[in-house]
Amino acid sequence: MTTTLTFIDTNKLPRVKTPQGEVTEILNQQLVGAKNVLGTLRWLSPGEKFQAAPLEKHQLIYLMEGSGKINLEDKDYDVGRGAGVYLGPSETATIQAGSSSSLKLFHLVVPHIPA
């Protein structure tokens, strides 16, 4: 088996401004040939929110920098660097940056494989 190493300088990838912060894809078909997975970085300014949509996929959201709150099933949890949340198919969460802190999130989405 041949393995190749791909280095992606995420600082050089274009960021897209959205109503839910700035985002850039770092793992996809175009960049590395990933067919069934999507990885993004997302930056939230103080007070901004990101709602992970309820997909028929698995999602992992990891807080790389900053502090804020994650809302799961109508309950808020204070979170900081190193916190994360796993969402199974059809589950959702809302992540909000603190009033004086920005957040950097890593968001990974992979397909649900039926049993």
Backbone as CSV, one residue per row, in Angstrom:
resi,resn,N_x,N_y,N_z,CA_x,CA_y,CA_z,C_x,C_y,C_z
1,MET,0.844,-1.177,0.000,0.000,0.000,0.000,0.889,1.239,0.000
2,THR,0.599,2.155,-0.882,1.339,3.400,-0.966,0.603,4.478,-0.192
3,THR,1.348,5.172,0.660,0.770,6.252,1.441,1.470,7.544,1.068
4,THR,0.675,8.566,0.836,1.253,9.882,0.562,0.793,10.847,1.638
5,LEU,1.662,11.753,1.960,1.358,12.765,2.959,0.948,14.038,2.238
6,THR,-0.178,14.603,2.642,-0.647,15.853,2.054,-0.641,16.921,3.137
7,PHE,0.088,18.002,2.892,0.115,19.121,3.819,-0.824,20.195,3.288
8,ILE,-1.756,20.619,4.132,-2.701,21.662,3.757,-2.443,22.857,4.656
9,ASP,-1.981,23.955,4.078,-1.761,25.184,4.835,-3.107,25.893,4.946
10,THR,-3.778,25.668,6.060,-5.134,26.202,6.229,-5.144,27.727,6.270
11,ASN,-3.996,28.354,6.545,-3.926,29.817,6.540,-4.035,30.385,5.136
12,LYS,-3.784,29.564,4.125,-3.835,30.033,2.742,-5.169,29.721,2.051
13,LEU,-6.042,28.994,2.723,-7.345,28.677,2.141,-8.295,29.857,2.316
14,PRO,-9.156,30.106,1.330,-10.068,31.250,1.433,-11.146,31.027,2.489
15,ARG,-11.411,32.065,3.245,-12.503,32.035,4.226,-13.733,32.662,3.596
16,VAL,-14.877,32.061,3.879,-16.148,32.577,3.384,-16.928,33.118,4.576
17,LYS,-17.382,34.363,4.478,-18.194,34.952,5.545,-19.619,34.462,5.400
18,THR,-20.181,33.979,6.496,-21.561,33.502,6.517,-22.265,34.142,7.713
19,PRO,-23.589,33.995,7.814,-24.285,34.491,8.998,-23.871,33.750,10.272
20,GLN,-23.150,32.630,10.120,-22.695,31.836,11.262,-21.164,31.808,11.321
21,GLY,-20.549,32.957,11.125,-19.102,33.078,11.218,-18.411,32.854,9.885
22,GLU,-17.075,32.879,9.936,-16.275,32.600,8.748,-15.960,31.115,8.714
23,VAL,-15.874,30.561,7.485,-15.662,29.120,7.352,-14.755,28.841,6.159
24,THR,-13.967,27.783,6.269,-13.192,27.288,5.141,-13.150,25.769,5.208
25,GLU,-13.288,25.140,4.058,-13.190,23.682,3.990,-11.719,23.299,3.966
26,ILE,-11.346,22.336,4.822,-9.956,21.886,4.885,-9.793,20.414,4.518
27,LEU,-10.910,19.710,4.395,-10.882,18.293,4.037,-12.094,18.026,3.156
28,ASN,-11.838,17.834,1.850,-12.931,17.600,0.908,-12.393,16.898,-0.336
29,GLN,-13.249,16.672,-1.306,-12.862,15.996,-2.550,-11.807,16.787,-3.310
30,GLN,-12.020,18.085,-3.455,-11.128,18.922,-4.259,-9.719,18.999,-3.673
31,LEU,-9.614,19.158,-2.349,-8.299,19.332,-1.725,-7.497,18.037,-1.617
32,VAL,-8.170,16.963,-1.185,-7.430,15.730,-0.889,-8.100,14.464,-1.418
33,GLY,-9.144,14.612,-2.210,-9.804,13.441,-2.768,-10.744,12.734,-1.803
34,ALA,-11.100,13.371,-0.711,-12.009,12.771,0.268,-13.405,12.678,-0.338
35,LYS,-13.938,11.470,-0.395,-15.235,11.260,-1.048,-16.414,11.286,-0.085
36,ASN,-16.206,10.875,1.143,-17.330,10.729,2.064,-17.186,11.531,3.348
37,VAL,-16.259,12.439,3.384,-16.020,13.202,4.604,-15.820,14.679,4.238
38,LEU,-16.256,15.543,5.133,-16.066,16.976,4.956,-15.543,17.539,6.273
39,GLY,-14.424,18.234,6.215,-13.859,18.886,7.388,-13.774,20.376,7.144
40,THR,-14.233,21.156,8.112,-14.186,22.611,7.989,-13.614,23.227,9.263
41,LEU,-13.055,24.420,9.096,-12.720,25.277,10.219,-13.717,26.418,10.206
42,ARG,-14.146,26.828,11.400,-15.115,27.918,11.510,-14.668,28.846,12.629
43,TRP,-14.739,30.140,12.351,-14.381,31.156,13.329,-15.638,31.945,13.690
44,LEU,-15.921,32.018,14.974,-17.063,32.795,15.469,-16.540,33.983,16.254
45,SER,-17.009,35.165,15.926,-16.664,36.373,16.674,-17.463,36.389,17.969
46,PRO,-17.065,37.224,18.940,-17.816,37.286,20.197,-19.317,37.436,19.968
47,GLY,-20.085,36.567,20.623,-21.541,36.591,20.524,-22.131,35.841,19.336
48,GLU,-21.328,35.510,18.313,-21.859,34.795,17.145,-22.209,33.355,17.495
49,LYS,-23.167,32.798,16.729,-23.630,31.425,16.938,-23.452,30.593,15.674
50,PHE,-23.268,29.293,15.885,-23.276,28.316,14.797,-24.210,27.188,15.205
51,GLN,-25.212,26.915,14.359,-26.106,25.800,14.627,-25.767,24.667,13.664
52,ALA,-25.324,23.558,14.231,-25.061,22.367,13.434,-26.409,21.767,13.063
53,ALA,-26.691,21.732,11.785,-27.977,21.238,11.298,-28.135,19.756,11.598
54,PRO,-29.362,19.309,11.837,-29.596,17.876,12.049,-29.504,17.135,10.712
55,LEU,-28.401,16.468,10.484,-28.153,15.748,9.236,-28.329,14.252,9.436
56,GLU,-28.446,13.530,8.363,-28.430,12.065,8.427,-26.975,11.588,8.321
57,LYS,-26.115,12.255,9.087,-24.684,11.966,9.113,-24.194,12.111,10.538
58,HIS,-22.961,11.669,10.778,-22.308,11.855,12.067,-21.511,13.160,12.010
59,GLN,-21.506,13.904,13.131,-20.780,15.163,13.182,-19.947,15.219,14.464
60,LEU,-18.756,15.765,14.330,-17.896,16.024,15.474,-17.500,17.494,15.409
61,ILE,-17.712,18.209,16.500,-17.341,19.619,16.568,-16.391,19.775,17.753
62,TYR,-15.199,20.274,17.469,-14.138,20.396,18.462,-13.743,21.863,18.593
63,LEU,-13.668,22.370,19.812,-13.300,23.762,20.051,-11.785,23.872,20.154
64,MET,-11.198,24.501,19.160,-9.749,24.617,19.086,-9.225,25.826,19.865
65,GLU,-10.000,26.902,19.900,-9.599,28.133,20.591,-10.834,28.828,21.125
66,GLY,-10.665,29.537,22.246,-11.724,30.375,22.782,-12.601,29.690,23.812
67,SER,-13.688,30.376,24.160,-14.651,29.835,25.115,-16.041,30.325,24.760
68,GLY,-17.033,29.576,25.214,-18.412,29.936,24.921,-19.377,28.951,25.531
69,LYS,-20.468,28.695,24.813,-21.508,27.769,25.287,-21.923,26.839,24.156
70,ILE,-22.249,25.611,24.540,-22.876,24.665,23.617,-24.258,24.366,24.177
71,ASN,-25.265,24.484,23.328,-26.632,24.169,23.724,-27.003,22.822,23.128
72,LEU,-27.315,21.872,24.021,-27.764,20.538,23.636,-29.098,20.273,24.311
73,GLU,-30.092,19.929,23.541,-31.415,19.608,24.072,-31.894,20.672,25.056
74,ASP,-31.793,21.948,24.663,-32.255,23.101,25.435,-31.521,23.312,26.757
75,LYS,-30.286,22.790,26.872,-29.476,23.031,28.060,-28.121,23.561,27.620
76,ASP,-27.684,24.678,28.267,-26.404,25.292,27.944,-25.287,24.694,28.791
77,TYR,-24.132,24.502,28.146,-22.922,24.020,28.813,-21.790,24.988,28.501
78,ASP,-21.114,25.487,29.545,-19.946,26.331,29.341,-18.816,25.453,28.818
79,VAL,-18.138,25.931,27.777,-17.074,25.148,27.164,-15.875,26.041,26.854
80,GLY,-14.721,25.406,26.768,-13.495,26.088,26.408,-12.660,25.208,25.510
81,ARG,-11.466,25.662,25.233,-10.538,24.947,24.359,-10.445,23.473,24.772
82,GLY,-10.543,22.608,23.781,-10.446,21.174,24.028,-11.791,20.483,24.192
83,ALA,-12.858,21.242,24.335,-14.192,20.652,24.456,-14.672,20.226,23.076
84,GLY,-15.586,19.304,23.058,-16.142,18.870,21.791,-17.491,18.228,21.996
85,VAL,-18.158,18.016,20.889,-19.462,17.370,20.939,-19.599,16.457,19.724
86,TYR,-20.114,15.263,19.971,-20.439,14.324,18.900,-21.943,14.390,18.690
87,LEU,-22.360,14.482,17.426,-23.778,14.482,17.081,-24.060,13.306,16.164
88,GLY,-24.958,12.446,16.583,-25.378,11.343,15.735,-26.363,11.840,14.691
89,PRO,-26.738,10.965,13.756,-27.710,11.351,12.727,-28.958,11.980,13.357
90,SER,-29.382,13.096,12.787,-30.575,13.859,13.188,-30.405,14.666,14.470
91,GLU,-29.230,14.653,15.102,-29.025,15.455,16.306,-28.475,16.834,15.919
92,THR,-28.713,17.808,16.785,-28.270,19.172,16.523,-27.688,19.792,17.786
93,ALA,-26.906,20.833,17.592,-26.349,21.600,18.704,-26.119,23.018,18.211
94,THR,-26.120,23.948,19.159,-25.791,25.333,18.847,-24.590,25.730,19.688
95,ILE,-23.584,26.284,19.024,-22.376,26.730,19.696,-22.340,28.246,19.599
96,GLN,-22.106,28.912,20.734,-22.051,30.374,20.744,-20.758,30.826,21.408
97,ALA,-20.069,31.743,20.738,-18.878,32.352,21.320,-19.292,33.224,22.497
98,GLY,-18.420,33.314,23.494,-18.694,34.175,24.640,-18.759,35.639,24.225
99,SER,-19.262,36.480,25.109,-19.434,37.896,24.776,-18.099,38.620,24.593
100,SER,-17.027,38.059,25.141,-15.719,38.699,24.985,-14.671,37.728,24.427
101,SER,-15.131,36.636,23.830,-14.196,35.637,23.311,-14.642,35.158,21.943
102,SER,-13.699,34.960,21.056,-14.022,34.355,19.770,-13.754,32.857,19.871
103,LEU,-14.282,32.104,18.926,-14.101,30.647,18.898,-13.529,30.216,17.554
104,LYS,-12.705,29.193,17.595,-12.266,28.505,16.378,-12.709,27.060,16.542
105,LEU,-13.512,26.594,15.576,-14.083,25.244,15.639,-13.559,24.389,14.496
106,PHE,-13.362,23.109,14.771,-13.118,22.112,13.748,-14.379,21.284,13.652
107,HIS,-14.961,21.175,12.454,-16.237,20.475,12.249,-16.015,19.370,11.225
108,LEU,-16.236,18.145,11.646,-16.053,16.974,10.790,-17.403,16.310,10.570
109,VAL,-17.734,16.022,9.299,-19.010,15.390,8.952,-18.708,14.140,8.138
110,VAL,-19.236,12.995,8.603,-19.034,11.721,7.893,-20.393,11.043,7.712
111,PRO,-20.517,10.201,6.689,-21.829,9.591,6.413,-22.233,8.565,7.458
112,HIS,-23.539,8.387,7.540,-24.115,7.317,8.367,-24.113,6.052,7.531
113,ILE,-23.504,5.014,8.048,-23.457,3.742,7.323,-24.544,2.840,7.917
114,PRO,-25.571,2.502,7.146,-26.658,1.672,7.689,-26.143,0.307,8.122
115,ALA,-26.734,-0.198,9.172,-26.341,-1.519,9.696,-26.835,-2.630,8.795
